[in-house]
Amino acid sequence: MDLNIAEIFHESGELQYRYSRYLSNDGSKWVRHGLFTAFHRNGELASEGTYIDGLEDGNWRDFHENGLVAAEGSYVKGVETGTWRYWNADGAEA
């Protein structure tokens, strides 16, 4: 499997997504595989996690624009599992 790094930008030019991917066997689509990161327009990290063969897998974290954690939890084959935790932008648990 040959991985390719994709970078997609906001219309204003800032990086929005960075992730690794591979081309499906039939060549019809790109499949996310590996580390995925998303960014807010202000450059702060918005989300990070891992894809395995196109599905979220493992620990994921989402962040508010101020850099504080917004959500944290796990996926198994694209399905949320276990307990997810959520926080307000001021850091208080929601």
C-alpha positions in Angstrom: 0.0 0.0 0.0 1.4 3.3 -1.1 0.4 6.1 1.3 0.0 9.7 0.1 -0.2 12.8 2.3 -3.2 15.0 1.5 -3.4 18.7 2.5 -6.6 20.6 2.0 -6.8 24.3 2.7 -9.5 26.7 3.9 -10.7 29.2 1.2 -8.6 31.8 3.0 -5.4 29.7 2.5 -4.8 28.2 6.0 -4.4 24.5 6.3 -7.7 22.8 7.1 -6.9 19.0 6.9 -3.8 16.9 6.7 -4.0 13.1 6.5 -2.5 10.1 4.9 -4.4 8.1 2.3 -4.2 5.4 -0.3 -5.9 4.8 -3.6 -8.6 2.1 -3.5 -7.8 -1.2 -5.4 -10.2 -0.2 -8.2 -8.7 3.3 -8.4 -12.0 5.0 -7.9 -11.4 6.8 -4.5 -8.9 7.8 -1.9 -9.1 6.0 1.4 -8.0 7.7 4.6 -5.4 5.6 6.5 -3.2 6.7 9.4 -3.0 10.0 11.2 -5.7 12.6 10.5 -5.5 16.3 11.7 -7.9 19.1 11.2 -7.2 22.8 11.9 -9.3 25.8 12.8 -8.9 28.9 10.6 -6.8 30.5 13.3 -4.3 27.6 12.9 -5.2 25.9 16.2 -5.6 22.1 16.1 -9.3 21.2 15.7 -9.2 17.4 15.7 -6.8 14.6 15.7 -7.1 10.8 15.4 -6.4 7.8 13.2 -8.1 6.2 10.3 -7.7 2.5 9.5 -8.9 1.6 5.9 -11.3 4.6 5.8 -12.8 4.2 9.3 -12.0 6.1 12.5 -10.1 3.8 14.9 -8.5 4.5 18.3 -8.4 7.6 20.4 -9.7 10.9 19.0 -9.6 14.4 20.4 -11.4 17.6 19.3 -10.3 21.0 20.3 -11.9 24.5 20.7 -10.4 27.4 18.7 -8.6 28.5 21.9 -6.7 25.2 22.0 -8.5 23.6 24.9 -9.9 20.1 24.6 -13.5 20.0 23.5 -14.1 16.2 23.3 -12.1 13.0 23.8 -13.0 9.4 23.1 -12.4 6.3 21.1 -13.6 4.6 17.9 -13.5 1.0 16.8 -14.0 0.6 13.0 -15.8 3.9 12.7 -18.2 3.5 15.7 -17.8 5.5 18.9 -17.1 3.2 21.8 -16.7 3.6 25.5 -17.1 6.8 27.4 -16.7 10.1 25.6 -15.9 13.3 27.6 -16.8 16.8 26.6 -15.6 20.3 27.7 -16.8 23.8 27.2 -14.5 26.4 25.6 -13.6 27.6 29.2 -12.3 24.2 30.1 -15.3 23.2 32.3 -16.5 19.7 31.8 -19.8 19.7 29.9 
